[in-house]
Amino acid sequence: KNEVEQSPQNLTAQEGEFITINCSYSVGISALHWLQQHPGGGIVSLFMLSSGKKKHGRLIATINIQEKHSSLHITASHPRDSAVYICAALTGTASKLTFGTGTRLQVTL
Amino acid sequence: EAGVAQSPRYKIIEKRQSVAFWCNPISGHATLYWYQQILGQGPKLLIQFQNNGVVDDSQLPKDRFSAERLKGVDSTLKIQPAKLEDSAVYLCASSMGRRNTIYFGEGSWLTVV
């Protein structure tokens, strides 16, 4: 079992839909990153959070430390949101990043 | 603010040849990472530097991979000799510290034929 699990693995949505991607982890963490990777592109850090909730534009990330769970929400989804979304947990004294398997999102018109 | 710079963006080599990738992190970032991302998989950490010291290289195949970060700024990752299974994107990332936001470069795409 991976230390960081994401669901769903693949997600197709229509433009305008509200999207939720989930991330669960089984180890103690100091922070959690949400990352976005477009096909052929590099990785962009969307959020780093260790508690509560953060919002940036149409993106919202929440984390529940007690339940070891985080969610990434996209409101009013758009085709340009199509990408792979990866959660990565910062763990250990060496602050190692452990990556989830990613969620491939396709937003259609 | 300039991002993490990597070069070359694309490289095709034959197996058993050597290749080197270069990374220039964001100015002032003490922590530098090299990741390997095989198509369809998540990134795998190869090596992590804190300034010019190695923090974690446990997953670096040291018989063929080497990395250095002279003067705690730029870094190079070398593969010699390359194998077919080394075909991947090599991502460089940096952060101010190990518990700060991490910034990724565009990646260097390697194809070994």
Backbone of each chain as ProteinMPNN parsed JSONL, in Angstrom:
{"seq_chain_A": "KNEVEQSPQNLTAQEGEFITINCSYSVGISALHWLQQHPGGGIVSLFMLSSGKKKHGRLIATINIQEKHSSLHITASHPRDSAVYICAALTGTASKLTFGTGTRLQVTL", "coords_chain_A": {"N_chain_A": [[0.854, -1.18, 0.0], [0.599, 2.192, -0.914], [2.11, 5.015, 0.711], [0.911, 7.409, 0.255], [-2.138, 8.0, -1.081], [-4.275, 8.574, -3.854], [-7.463, 9.613, -5.106], [-10.069, 10.177, -7.522], [-8.312, 8.004, -9.899], [-8.579, 8.683, -12.544], [-10.479, 11.257, -14.046], [-13.239, 12.632, -15.59], [-14.853, 15.525, -16.592], [-17.473, 17.883, -17.257], [-17.31, 21.153, -18.636], [-17.582, 23.713, -16.266], [-18.39, 22.179, -14.137], [-18.146, 21.234, -10.647], [-15.276, 20.08, -9.089], [-13.699, 17.483, -7.253], [-10.793, 16.234, -5.839], [-9.224, 13.676, -4.082], [-6.951, 12.97, -1.375], [-5.222, 10.733, 0.589], [-3.206, 9.87, 3.376], [-0.838, 7.823, 5.089], [1.12, 8.261, 6.893], [2.887, 10.3, 9.328], [2.908, 13.758, 8.723], [4.523, 16.882, 7.842], [3.695, 18.794, 6.153], [1.628, 19.267, 3.22], [1.693, 19.061, -0.27], [-0.031, 20.265, -3.137], [0.125, 19.626, -6.511], [0.354, 20.513, -9.989], [0.437, 19.113, -13.178], [0.866, 19.611, -16.518], [0.387, 17.99, -19.726], [3.447, 17.206, -21.182], [4.594, 19.283, -19.889], [6.211, 21.051, -17.167], [6.092, 20.733, -13.578], [3.845, 22.405, -11.478], [3.578, 24.044, -8.44], [0.686, 24.181, -6.597], [-0.5, 24.513, -4.051], [0.762, 24.62, -0.699], [0.121, 23.173, 2.286], [-0.472, 22.904, 5.808], [-2.442, 22.872, 7.606], [-6.003, 23.392, 7.913], [-7.383, 25.413, 5.395], [-6.862, 26.573, 2.059], [-7.156, 29.046, -0.492], [-7.11, 29.829, -3.92], [-7.962, 31.708, -6.47], [-10.018, 29.811, -8.503], [-9.436, 27.524, -7.22], [-9.391, 25.414, -4.383], [-7.95, 24.178, -1.458], [-8.018, 21.771, 1.085], [-7.198, 20.45, 4.315], [-7.241, 17.804, 6.663], [-5.781, 17.084, 9.456], [-6.096, 15.254, 11.549], [-7.659, 13.243, 10.408], [-5.995, 12.514, 8.387], [-6.188, 13.38, 5.687], [-6.678, 15.065, 2.619], [-8.145, 17.417, 0.373], [-8.578, 18.599, -2.962], [-10.266, 21.093, -4.555], [-11.94, 22.194, -7.462], [-13.617, 24.866, -8.671], [-16.208, 25.754, -11.002], [-15.123, 24.435, -13.386], [-12.806, 24.328, -16.16], [-11.775, 23.684, -19.549], [-8.982, 24.251, -19.673], [-8.12, 23.461, -17.227], [-7.503, 20.864, -17.444], [-5.311, 18.37, -16.668], [-2.705, 16.605, -14.87], [-3.098, 16.037, -11.485], [-1.323, 16.1, -8.535], [-0.78, 14.947, -5.279], [1.521, 15.502, -2.665], [3.269, 14.418, 0.092], [5.01, 15.814, 2.802], [7.417, 14.415, 4.662], [9.042, 13.1, 7.619], [12.282, 13.701, 9.228], [14.114, 14.534, 7.414], [12.562, 15.835, 5.668], [11.292, 14.597, 3.403], [9.691, 14.278, 0.24], [6.843, 12.514, -0.496], [5.156, 11.153, -3.126], [1.803, 11.046, -4.38], [-0.101, 8.947, -6.612], [-1.247, 10.417, -8.574], [-3.92, 12.192, -10.239], [-5.636, 12.094, -13.149], [-7.122, 14.586, -14.861], [-9.692, 15.447, -17.065], [-11.295, 17.964, -18.661], [-14.12, 18.672, -20.437], [-15.755, 20.429, -23.151]], "CA_chain_A": [[0.0, 0.0, 0.0], [1.373, 3.416, -0.953], [1.934, 5.894, 1.86], [0.04, 8.494, -0.193], [-3.097, 7.467, -2.057], [-5.167, 9.564, -4.436], [-8.634, 9.128, -5.841], [-9.95, 9.02, -8.405], [-7.119, 8.001, -10.749], [-8.967, 9.414, -13.741], [-11.708, 12.009, -13.846], [-13.704, 13.414, -16.73], [-15.915, 16.428, -16.176], [-17.884, 18.877, -18.251], [-16.995, 22.537, -18.271], [-18.488, 24.312, -15.293], [-18.633, 21.293, -13.0], [-17.331, 21.313, -9.434], [-14.44, 18.875, -9.079], [-12.99, 17.178, -6.012], [-9.765, 15.195, -5.881], [-8.913, 13.325, -2.705], [-5.616, 12.465, -1.059], [-5.101, 10.175, 1.938], [-1.843, 9.462, 3.667], [-0.802, 6.921, 6.242], [2.263, 8.596, 7.732], [2.861, 11.647, 9.867], [3.448, 14.716, 7.765], [4.667, 18.259, 8.311], [2.935, 19.612, 5.203], [1.203, 18.533, 2.024], [1.679, 19.869, -1.492], [-0.833, 19.915, -4.311], [0.898, 19.984, -7.689], [-0.334, 20.355, -11.265], [1.348, 18.809, -14.285], [0.242, 19.559, -17.832], [1.114, 17.09, -20.631], [4.633, 17.801, -21.776], [5.056, 20.437, -19.125], [6.777, 20.834, -15.851], [5.16, 20.641, -12.451], [3.607, 23.674, -10.811], [3.04, 23.901, -7.093], [-0.555, 24.941, -6.416], [-0.645, 24.831, -2.635], [1.412, 23.861, 0.359], [-0.643, 23.459, 3.489], [-0.257, 22.028, 6.953], [-3.691, 22.846, 8.368], [-7.081, 24.242, 7.443], [-7.87, 25.591, 4.036], [-6.288, 27.667, 1.284], [-7.916, 29.311, -1.716], [-6.437, 30.671, -4.918], [-8.827, 31.732, -7.646], [-11.058, 28.777, -8.484], [-8.894, 26.341, -6.551], [-9.452, 25.395, -2.923], [-7.351, 22.974, -0.881], [-8.284, 21.609, 2.514], [-6.509, 19.326, 4.927], [-7.677, 17.407, 8.0], [-4.622, 16.373, 9.978], [-6.537, 14.117, 12.375], [-8.138, 12.176, 9.522], [-4.948, 12.257, 7.39], [-6.878, 13.489, 4.409], [-6.704, 16.383, 1.996], [-8.92, 17.5, -0.86], [-8.4, 19.73, -3.87], [-11.523, 21.384, -5.238], [-11.907, 23.165, -8.559], [-14.963, 25.362, -8.958], [-16.418, 26.222, -12.378], [-13.996, 23.859, -14.134], [-12.585, 24.803, -17.527], [-10.851, 22.776, -20.255], [-7.568, 24.5, -19.383], [-7.773, 22.789, -15.969], [-7.119, 19.485, -17.771], [-3.919, 18.145, -16.257], [-2.569, 15.616, -13.797], [-2.982, 16.678, -10.178], [-0.553, 15.206, -7.677], [-0.522, 15.394, -3.915], [2.823, 15.034, -2.19], [3.355, 14.629, 1.535], [6.34, 16.11, 3.32], [7.509, 13.535, 5.823], [10.336, 12.777, 8.197], [13.195, 14.774, 9.643], [14.794, 15.026, 6.206], [11.523, 16.475, 4.849], [11.197, 13.9, 2.121], [8.393, 14.364, -0.426], [6.302, 11.25, -0.996], [4.146, 11.536, -4.105], [0.683, 10.196, -4.732], [-0.049, 8.4, -7.966], [-1.774, 11.408, -9.505], [-5.278, 12.12, -10.781], [-5.68, 12.686, -14.496], [-8.396, 15.285, -15.052], [-10.028, 15.922, -18.413], [-12.499, 18.783, -18.652], [-14.584, 18.811, -21.823], [-16.721, 21.517, -23.403]], "C_chain_A": [[0.893, 1.234, 0.0], [1.095, 4.248, 0.291], [0.997, 7.039, 1.529], [-0.852, 7.954, -1.314], [-4.001, 8.595, -2.552], [-6.355, 8.885, -5.089], [-9.424, 10.323, -6.372], [-8.636, 9.075, -9.197], [-7.369, 8.807, -12.013], [-10.32, 10.068, -13.497], [-12.029, 12.798, -15.099], [-14.88, 14.259, -16.27], [-16.278, 17.351, -17.324], [-17.554, 20.265, -17.721], [-18.048, 23.079, -17.314], [-18.732, 23.455, -14.064], [-17.693, 21.587, -11.843], [-16.582, 19.989, -9.289], [-13.77, 18.715, -7.724], [-12.021, 16.035, -6.257], [-9.321, 14.947, -4.451], [-7.514, 12.736, -2.55], [-5.614, 11.976, 0.382], [-3.69, 9.707, 2.152], [-1.815, 8.686, 4.977], [0.338, 7.222, 7.195], [2.092, 9.99, 8.317], [3.515, 12.604, 8.891], [3.656, 16.067, 8.431], [3.925, 19.218, 7.385], [2.545, 18.75, 4.013], [1.147, 19.512, 0.854], [0.619, 19.359, -2.449], [-0.107, 20.493, -5.524], [0.062, 19.748, -8.936], [0.693, 20.107, -12.356], [0.562, 18.703, -15.581], [1.041, 18.619, -18.726], [2.295, 17.811, -21.26], [5.204, 18.96, -21.005], [5.664, 20.06, -17.803], [5.683, 20.787, -14.802], [5.076, 22.005, -11.793], [3.024, 23.396, -9.434], [1.812, 24.78, -6.953], [-0.688, 25.418, -4.973], [0.353, 24.028, -1.815], [0.646, 24.191, 1.627], [-0.366, 22.437, 4.572], [-1.486, 21.989, 7.853], [-4.73, 23.675, 7.638], [-7.318, 24.23, 5.953], [-7.125, 26.737, 3.367], [-7.069, 27.814, -0.005], [-7.087, 30.196, -2.636], [-7.257, 30.615, -6.189], [-9.938, 30.7, -7.514], [-10.616, 27.505, -7.761], [-8.978, 26.501, -5.036], [-8.819, 24.088, -2.456], [-7.648, 22.958, 0.607], [-7.483, 20.428, 3.036], [-7.071, 19.085, 6.321], [-6.576, 16.518, 8.568], [-5.034, 15.133, 10.77], [-6.966, 12.941, 11.506], [-7.116, 11.811, 8.453], [-5.543, 12.279, 5.984], [-6.841, 14.926, 3.919], [-7.529, 16.317, 0.724], [-8.532, 18.739, -1.641], [-9.711, 19.897, -4.619], [-11.264, 22.398, -6.35], [-13.349, 23.592, -8.824], [-15.019, 25.861, -10.392], [-15.297, 25.736, -13.293], [-14.007, 24.297, -15.596], [-11.646, 23.824, -18.221], [-9.378, 23.024, -19.959], [-7.144, 23.921, -18.036], [-7.343, 21.342, -16.219], [-5.628, 19.307, -17.531], [-3.901, 16.945, -15.311], [-2.339, 16.375, -12.495], [-2.368, 15.664, -9.209], [-0.5, 15.783, -6.274], [0.785, 14.766, -3.453], [2.962, 15.41, -0.722], [4.801, 14.839, 1.944], [6.482, 15.352, 4.633], [8.93, 13.456, 6.357], [11.193, 13.975, 8.53], [13.951, 15.345, 8.453], [13.829, 15.709, 5.257], [11.482, 15.887, 3.452], [9.786, 14.057, 1.562], [7.996, 12.989, -0.929], [5.103, 11.574, -1.868], [3.01, 10.529, -4.178], [0.795, 9.792, -6.19], [-0.628, 9.355, -9.004], [-3.203, 11.142, -9.919], [-5.284, 12.836, -12.118], [-7.062, 13.272, -14.725], [-8.542, 15.748, -16.493], [-11.334, 16.694, -18.307], [-12.907, 19.057, -20.098], [-15.61, 19.935, -21.934], [-18.145, 20.998, -23.328]], "O_chain_A": [[1.825, 1.332, 0.797], [0.002, 4.201, 0.855], [0.353, 7.589, 2.423], [-0.367, 7.512, -2.355], [-4.433, 9.452, -1.78], [-6.271, 7.75, -5.559], [-9.447, 11.375, -5.734], [-7.933, 10.085, -9.163], [-6.49, 9.521, -12.495], [-11.188, 9.507, -12.83], [-11.191, 13.543, -15.608], [-15.801, 13.753, -15.628], [-15.487, 17.57, -18.241], [-17.528, 20.503, -16.514], [-19.249, 22.919, -17.532], [-19.229, 23.95, -13.053], [-16.597, 22.116, -12.028], [-17.18, 18.915, -9.358], [-13.328, 19.693, -7.12], [-12.387, 15.0, -6.813], [-9.071, 15.888, -3.697], [-6.974, 12.102, -3.456], [-5.966, 12.724, 1.294], [-3.044, 9.206, 1.232], [-2.661, 8.874, 5.852], [0.513, 6.525, 8.195], [1.255, 10.768, 7.858], [4.552, 12.296, 8.304], [3.044, 16.365, 9.457], [3.569, 20.325, 7.787], [3.064, 17.65, 3.825], [0.631, 20.624, 0.968], [0.4, 18.153, -2.557], [0.23, 21.676, -5.564], [-0.826, 18.896, -8.949], [1.7, 20.809, -12.444], [-0.294, 17.831, -15.736], [2.244, 18.455, -18.522], [2.146, 18.904, -21.807], [6.196, 19.56, -21.422], [5.633, 18.904, -17.381], [4.494, 20.801, -15.12], [6.086, 22.675, -11.576], [2.091, 22.607, -9.289], [1.885, 25.991, -7.166], [-0.957, 26.591, -4.718], [0.738, 22.917, -2.18], [0.534, 25.358, 2.001], [-0.069, 21.273, 4.301], [-1.564, 21.164, 8.763], [-4.392, 24.552, 6.843], [-7.438, 23.175, 5.33], [-6.795, 27.738, 4.004], [-7.582, 26.836, -0.548], [-6.457, 31.164, -2.209], [-7.256, 29.61, -6.9], [-10.7, 30.708, -6.547], [-11.36, 26.525, -7.709], [-8.682, 27.56, -4.483], [-9.114, 23.02, -2.993], [-7.546, 23.973, 1.296], [-7.134, 19.519, 2.283], [-7.344, 20.026, 7.066], [-6.458, 15.348, 8.205], [-4.394, 14.087, 10.671], [-6.676, 11.787, 11.822], [-7.35, 10.881, 7.68], [-5.413, 11.329, 5.212], [-6.956, 15.873, 4.698], [-7.6, 15.273, 0.075], [-8.204, 19.781, -1.075], [-10.206, 18.958, -5.242], [-10.475, 23.329, -6.193], [-14.196, 22.765, -9.163], [-14.02, 26.329, -10.938], [-14.602, 26.545, -13.906], [-15.051, 24.591, -16.179], [-10.812, 23.198, -17.568], [-8.589, 22.08, -19.994], [-5.953, 23.886, -17.724], [-6.871, 20.67, -15.302], [-4.798, 20.003, -18.115], [-4.937, 16.356, -15.0], [-1.479, 17.254, -12.424], [-2.834, 14.531, -9.087], [-0.21, 16.966, -6.093], [1.105, 13.633, -3.814], [2.795, 16.569, -0.345], [5.699, 14.131, 1.49], [5.76, 15.614, 5.595], [9.895, 13.712, 5.637], [10.88, 15.109, 8.169], [14.379, 16.499, 8.475], [14.218, 16.12, 4.164], [11.621, 16.594, 2.454], [8.805, 13.982, 2.302], [8.728, 12.368, -1.701], [4.145, 12.196, -1.41], [3.22, 9.322, -4.055], [1.686, 10.246, -6.908], [-0.501, 9.109, -10.203], [-3.646, 9.993, -9.948], [-4.978, 14.025, -12.208], [-8.054, 12.545, -14.777], [-7.638, 16.358, -17.063], [-12.359, 16.141, -17.909], [-12.131, 19.607, -20.88], [-16.239, 20.332, -20.953], [-19.092, 21.763, -23.511]]}, "seq_chain_B": "EAGVAQSPRYKIIEKRQSVAFWCNPISGHATLYWYQQILGQGPKLLIQFQNNGVVDDSQLPKDRFSAERLKGVDSTLKIQPAKLEDSAVYLCASSMGRRNTIYFGEGSWLTVV", "coords_chain_B": {"N_chain_B": [[10.404, 37.06, -10.942], [12.898, 34.74, -11.727], [12.431, 31.36, -12.787], [13.09, 27.869, -12.038], [15.694, 26.747, -13.954], [16.377, 24.505, -16.578], [18.47, 22.437, -18.6], [19.602, 20.207, -21.226], [16.369, 20.609, -22.86], [15.392, 18.469, -24.292], [16.685, 15.277, -25.15], [18.157, 12.79, -27.07], [19.713, 9.735, -26.961], [21.963, 6.986, -27.633], [21.897, 3.703, -26.167], [24.273, 2.991, -23.633], [25.702, 5.281, -24.102], [26.672, 8.513, -22.75], [25.154, 11.144, -20.766], [24.427, 14.476, -19.729], [22.709, 16.57, -17.49], [21.687, 19.847, -16.692], [21.015, 22.147, -14.052], [19.719, 25.158, -12.88], [18.875, 26.578, -9.989], [16.27, 28.542, -8.35], [17.315, 31.737, -7.315], [18.927, 31.907, -4.223], [17.742, 29.689, -3.148], [18.215, 27.042, -1.02], [17.785, 24.33, -1.02], [17.895, 21.656, -3.256], [16.557, 19.47, -5.648], [16.656, 16.448, -7.546], [14.561, 14.688, -9.639], [13.302, 11.681, -11.077], [11.018, 10.952, -13.585], [9.162, 8.562, -14.9], [7.203, 7.835, -17.756], [3.775, 8.045, -17.089], [4.029, 7.563, -14.431], [4.535, 8.689, -11.017], [6.808, 11.283, -9.839], [10.113, 10.267, -8.887], [12.354, 10.555, -6.289], [15.716, 11.235, -6.872], [18.04, 12.465, -5.863], [18.773, 14.703, -3.182], [19.863, 17.857, -2.331], [21.211, 19.935, 0.207], [22.216, 23.053, 0.268], [25.497, 22.577, -0.714], [25.689, 20.017, 0.124], [24.833, 16.529, 0.315], [21.659, 15.347, 1.1], [19.894, 13.228, 0.771], [20.365, 10.42, -1.078], [19.448, 7.95, -1.553], [17.983, 6.576, -3.482], [19.364, 6.823, -5.783], [20.843, 5.413, -8.559], [23.857, 4.493, -8.137], [25.825, 3.272, -9.573], [25.683, 4.161, -12.123], [24.624, 6.697, -12.212], [25.371, 10.054, -11.349], [25.645, 13.005, -9.368], [26.2, 16.448, -8.768], [26.655, 19.442, -6.863], [28.169, 22.01, -7.065], [29.509, 24.642, -5.183], [27.061, 25.121, -4.098], [25.019, 26.09, -5.752], [24.304, 25.909, -8.915], [23.526, 22.712, -10.424], [24.513, 19.491, -11.648], [23.431, 16.549, -13.274], [24.458, 13.38, -14.091], [24.47, 10.651, -16.363], [25.919, 7.601, -16.948], [26.986, 4.532, -18.021], [24.149, 5.025, -20.199], [20.978, 3.341, -19.967], [18.227, 1.622, -21.569], [16.008, 1.758, -19.889], [16.343, 4.133, -18.601], [15.052, 6.097, -19.9], [13.115, 8.867, -19.528], [11.607, 11.696, -17.832], [13.631, 14.119, -16.438], [13.484, 15.887, -13.636], [14.227, 18.928, -12.132], [14.138, 20.573, -9.035], [13.621, 23.21, -6.656], [13.835, 24.743, -3.398], [13.434, 27.154, -0.735], [13.962, 26.139, 1.722], [13.799, 22.918, 3.341], [11.199, 22.747, 4.188], [9.656, 24.455, 2.755], [7.735, 25.943, 0.055], [7.957, 24.166, -2.966], [9.588, 24.484, -6.084], [9.399, 23.623, -9.451], [11.395, 22.812, -12.321], [11.046, 22.847, -15.963], [11.759, 20.4, -16.848], [13.874, 17.809, -18.189], [13.776, 15.931, -21.0], [14.558, 12.668, -21.612], [15.403, 10.3, -24.021], [16.376, 7.057, -24.53], [17.778, 5.058, -26.906]], "CA_chain_B": [[11.397, 36.13, -10.383], [13.196, 33.662, -12.656], [12.132, 30.051, -12.242], [14.148, 26.867, -12.099], [16.09, 26.55, -15.349], [16.995, 23.214, -16.876], [18.853, 22.179, -19.988], [18.749, 20.522, -22.361], [14.962, 20.208, -22.69], [15.199, 17.16, -24.922], [17.93, 14.609, -25.523], [18.04, 11.397, -27.51], [21.034, 9.118, -27.027], [21.951, 5.529, -27.742], [22.274, 3.04, -24.907], [25.696, 2.969, -23.296], [26.289, 6.615, -24.183], [26.515, 9.306, -21.527], [24.388, 12.383, -20.912], [24.466, 15.324, -18.539], [21.651, 17.567, -17.375], [22.087, 20.991, -15.872], [19.912, 22.826, -13.373], [20.002, 26.391, -12.151], [17.693, 26.785, -9.14], [15.904, 29.922, -8.047], [18.345, 32.369, -6.517], [18.703, 31.886, -2.783], [17.167, 28.42, -2.701], [19.257, 26.182, -0.484], [17.484, 22.918, -1.249], [17.761, 21.309, -4.672], [16.162, 18.079, -5.84], [16.549, 15.832, -8.867], [13.583, 13.618, -9.69], [13.11, 10.952, -12.328], [9.613, 10.634, -13.786], [8.9, 7.694, -16.04], [5.877, 8.112, -18.31], [2.656, 7.398, -16.419], [4.3, 7.371, -13.005], [4.863, 9.896, -10.268], [8.25, 11.538, -9.728], [10.891, 9.513, -7.907], [13.514, 11.341, -5.884], [17.039, 10.647, -7.095], [18.99, 13.046, -4.928], [18.388, 15.967, -2.572], [20.981, 18.624, -1.798], [21.006, 21.095, 1.057], [23.406, 23.785, -0.17], [26.252, 21.664, -1.577], [25.76, 18.715, 0.768], [23.791, 15.571, -0.055], [20.772, 14.981, 2.204], [19.295, 11.918, 0.491], [20.638, 9.868, -2.418], [19.204, 6.525, -1.361], [17.4, 5.955, -4.669], [20.204, 7.141, -6.94], [21.634, 4.228, -8.986], [25.185, 5.107, -8.105], [26.752, 2.657, -10.53], [25.613, 4.837, -13.414], [24.166, 8.079, -12.027], [26.102, 10.887, -10.399], [25.157, 14.379, -9.325], [26.971, 17.335, -7.916], [26.156, 20.801, -6.725], [29.342, 22.771, -6.671], [29.274, 25.99, -4.664], [25.705, 25.233, -3.573], [24.094, 26.794, -6.639], [23.946, 25.041, -10.032], [23.747, 21.286, -10.227], [24.493, 18.645, -12.829], [23.105, 15.132, -13.111], [25.063, 12.649, -15.199], [24.166, 9.225, -16.503], [26.954, 6.974, -17.753], [26.37, 4.532, -19.345], [22.692, 5.028, -20.163], [20.236, 2.143, -20.323], [16.917, 1.923, -22.143], [15.049, 2.08, -18.824], [16.579, 5.492, -18.103], [14.185, 7.016, -20.642], [12.243, 9.491, -18.527], [11.812, 13.131, -17.656], [14.435, 14.42, -15.255], [12.966, 17.145, -13.1], [14.97, 19.598, -11.076], [13.274, 21.426, -8.229], [14.338, 23.87, -5.576], [13.043, 25.434, -2.39], [14.276, 27.923, 0.179], [14.331, 25.179, 2.753], [13.117, 21.641, 3.129], [9.794, 22.835, 4.554], [9.075, 25.562, 2.005], [7.156, 25.62, -1.251], [8.931, 23.623, -3.905], [9.401, 24.967, -7.447], [9.946, 22.67, -10.403], [11.753, 23.215, -13.665], [10.232, 22.263, -17.023], [12.181, 19.018, -17.036], [14.715, 17.395, -19.321], [13.224, 14.68, -21.503], [15.598, 11.785, -22.137], [15.025, 9.064, -24.698], [17.519, 6.199, -24.795], [17.368, 4.128, -27.974]], "C_chain_B": [[11.629, 34.991, -11.37], [12.911, 32.336, -11.974], [13.346, 29.15, -12.26], [14.451, 26.591, -13.573], [16.756, 25.194, -15.512], [17.411, 23.169, -18.342], [19.639, 20.874, -20.069], [17.3, 20.124, -22.077], [14.73, 18.801, -23.217], [16.556, 16.589, -25.325], [17.604, 13.182, -25.921], [19.449, 10.852, -27.624], [20.876, 7.62, -27.212], [22.353, 4.929, -26.396], [23.791, 2.917, -24.844], [26.395, 4.318, -23.504], [26.071, 7.347, -22.857], [25.74, 10.581, -21.827], [24.506, 13.162, -19.607], [23.355, 16.35, -18.61], [22.088, 18.638, -16.393], [20.859, 21.649, -15.268], [20.423, 24.066, -12.671], [18.781, 26.714, -11.296], [17.366, 28.272, -8.997], [16.936, 30.5, -7.083], [17.981, 32.35, -5.033], [18.111, 30.596, -2.25], [18.272, 27.459, -2.281], [19.045, 24.707, -0.84], [17.245, 22.668, -2.733], [17.493, 19.819, -4.789], [16.294, 17.686, -7.308], [15.559, 14.671, -8.745], [13.629, 12.955, -11.061], [11.62, 10.611, -12.444], [9.464, 9.832, -15.072], [7.455, 7.905, -16.462], [4.798, 7.329, -17.576], [2.865, 7.17, -14.93], [4.544, 8.716, -12.332], [6.365, 10.095, -10.197], [8.892, 10.689, -8.632], [12.134, 10.325, -7.578], [14.8, 10.578, -6.166], [18.027, 11.154, -6.052], [18.465, 14.386, -4.445], [19.632, 16.601, -1.97], [20.46, 19.685, -0.829], [22.303, 21.889, 0.932], [24.246, 22.833, -1.038], [26.442, 20.287, -0.951], [24.586, 17.834, 0.378], [22.978, 15.18, 1.182], [20.244, 13.559, 2.014], [19.658, 11.508, -0.927], [20.367, 8.369, -2.414], [18.637, 5.83, -2.598], [18.181, 6.294, -5.936], [20.999, 5.889, -7.327], [23.094, 4.637, -9.184], [26.189, 4.449, -9.049], [26.74, 3.393, -11.865], [25.207, 6.315, -13.306], [25.098, 8.791, -11.047], [25.543, 12.298, -10.465], [26.059, 15.185, -8.419], [26.346, 18.709, -7.903], [27.301, 21.637, -6.17], [28.918, 24.164, -6.233], [27.828, 26.195, -4.214], [24.731, 25.962, -4.453], [23.648, 25.838, -7.743], [24.224, 23.585, -9.693], [23.755, 20.581, -11.575], [24.176, 17.218, -12.42], [23.651, 14.408, -14.327], [24.65, 11.187, -15.172], [25.212, 8.626, -17.44], [27.239, 5.57, -17.246], [24.845, 4.458, -19.233], [22.123, 3.672, -20.575], [18.871, 2.556, -20.874], [15.928, 2.382, -21.074], [15.279, 3.442, -18.184], [15.748, 6.522, -18.857], [13.12, 7.559, -19.701], [12.393, 11.004, -18.644], [12.593, 13.323, -16.37], [14.084, 15.829, -14.802], [13.905, 17.661, -12.017], [13.99, 20.496, -10.328], [14.102, 22.087, -7.149], [13.36, 24.503, -4.593], [13.988, 26.174, -1.45], [14.8, 27.03, 1.289], [13.507, 23.934, 2.554], [11.637, 21.71, 3.475], [9.111, 24.03, 3.896], [8.488, 25.07, 0.687], [8.254, 25.195, -2.215], [8.582, 24.091, -5.317], [10.118, 24.026, -8.392], [10.361, 23.358, -11.694], [10.866, 22.515, -14.678], [10.615, 20.808, -17.3], [13.065, 18.827, -18.25], [14.257, 16.011, -19.745], [14.336, 13.85, -22.122], [14.975, 10.564, -22.791], [16.301, 8.295, -25.004], [17.072, 5.138, -25.791], [18.439, 3.059, -28.193]], "O_chain_B": [[10.677, 34.344, -11.806], [13.11, 32.182, -10.769], [14.475, 29.595, -12.466], [13.554, 26.243, -14.341], [17.584, 24.786, -14.698], [16.783, 23.784, -19.204], [20.273, 20.473, -19.093], [17.043, 19.371, -21.138], [13.955, 18.036, -22.643], [17.446, 17.309, -25.776], [16.886, 12.465, -25.224], [20.29, 11.437, -28.306], [19.806, 7.056, -26.982], [23.049, 5.556, -25.598], [24.477, 2.764, -25.855], [27.554, 4.478, -23.12], [25.375, 6.859, -21.967], [25.674, 11.039, -22.968], [24.663, 12.586, -18.531], [23.094, 16.929, -19.664], [22.765, 18.366, -15.401], [19.797, 21.703, -15.89], [21.428, 24.03, -11.961], [17.742, 27.09, -11.839], [18.105, 29.136, -9.47], [17.372, 29.827, -6.149], [16.875, 32.726, -4.644], [17.988, 30.422, -1.038], [19.146, 27.109, -3.074], [20.001, 23.939, -0.946], [16.483, 23.387, -3.38], [18.125, 19.007, -4.113], [16.067, 18.503, -8.2], [15.692, 13.801, -7.884], [13.954, 13.587, -12.066], [11.032, 10.051, -11.519], [9.619, 10.353, -16.176], [6.584, 8.13, -15.622], [4.882, 6.108, -17.45], [1.986, 6.646, -14.246], [4.733, 9.738, -12.992], [7.122, 9.163, -10.469], [8.288, 10.431, -7.591], [12.876, 10.734, -8.471], [14.958, 9.428, -5.756], [18.755, 10.376, -5.437], [17.804, 15.114, -5.185], [20.36, 15.971, -1.203], [19.389, 20.256, -1.037], [23.352, 21.468, 1.419], [23.726, 22.324, -2.031], [27.248, 19.487, -1.424], [23.482, 18.323, 0.139], [23.536, 14.737, 2.186], [20.156, 12.786, 2.967], [19.287, 12.193, -1.881], [20.976, 7.613, -3.172], [18.795, 4.618, -2.748], [17.694, 6.068, -7.044], [21.751, 5.361, -6.508], [23.495, 5.067, -10.266], [27.265, 4.991, -9.299], [27.677, 3.267, -12.653], [25.436, 7.087, -14.237], [25.549, 8.214, -10.057], [25.029, 12.727, -11.498], [26.607, 14.679, -7.44], [25.605, 19.088, -8.811], [27.377, 21.922, -4.975], [28.057, 24.784, -6.858], [27.414, 27.329, -3.974], [23.698, 26.422, -3.965], [22.727, 25.046, -7.544], [25.026, 23.264, -8.816], [23.095, 21.012, -12.521], [24.595, 16.745, -11.364], [23.348, 14.773, -15.462], [24.501, 10.576, -14.114], [25.376, 9.076, -18.574], [27.703, 5.429, -16.115], [24.317, 3.89, -18.277], [22.691, 2.959, -21.403], [18.419, 3.683, -20.674], [15.113, 3.274, -21.31], [14.506, 3.865, -17.324], [15.742, 7.697, -18.492], [12.322, 6.803, -19.147], [13.187, 11.517, -19.434], [12.251, 12.751, -15.335], [14.35, 16.815, -15.489], [14.314, 16.929, -11.116], [13.111, 21.106, -10.937], [15.16, 21.585, -6.77], [12.203, 24.761, -4.926], [15.178, 25.868, -1.375], [15.942, 27.162, 1.73], [12.619, 23.894, 1.702], [10.882, 20.816, 3.093], [8.121, 24.552, 4.407], [8.717, 23.936, 0.267], [9.33, 25.791, -2.267], [7.413, 24.093, -5.7], [11.278, 23.67, -8.182], [9.764, 24.352, -12.107], [10.032, 21.687, -14.313], [9.85, 20.076, -17.928], [13.005, 19.593, -19.212], [14.33, 15.049, -18.981], [14.987, 14.296, -23.067], [14.134, 9.883, -22.203], [17.203, 8.816, -25.66], [16.108, 4.412, -25.55], [18.276, 2.188, -29.048]]}, "name": "protein", "num_of_chains": 2, "seq": "KNEVEQSPQNLTAQEGEFITINCSYSVGISALHWLQQHPGGGIVSLFMLSSGKKKHGRLIATINIQEKHSSLHITASHPRDSAVYICAALTGTASKLTFGTGTRLQVTLEAGVAQSPRYKIIEKRQSVAFWCNPISGHATLYWYQQILGQGPKLLIQFQNNGVVDDSQLPKDRFSAERLKGVDSTLKIQPAKLEDSAVYLCASSMGRRNTIYFGEGSWLTVV"}
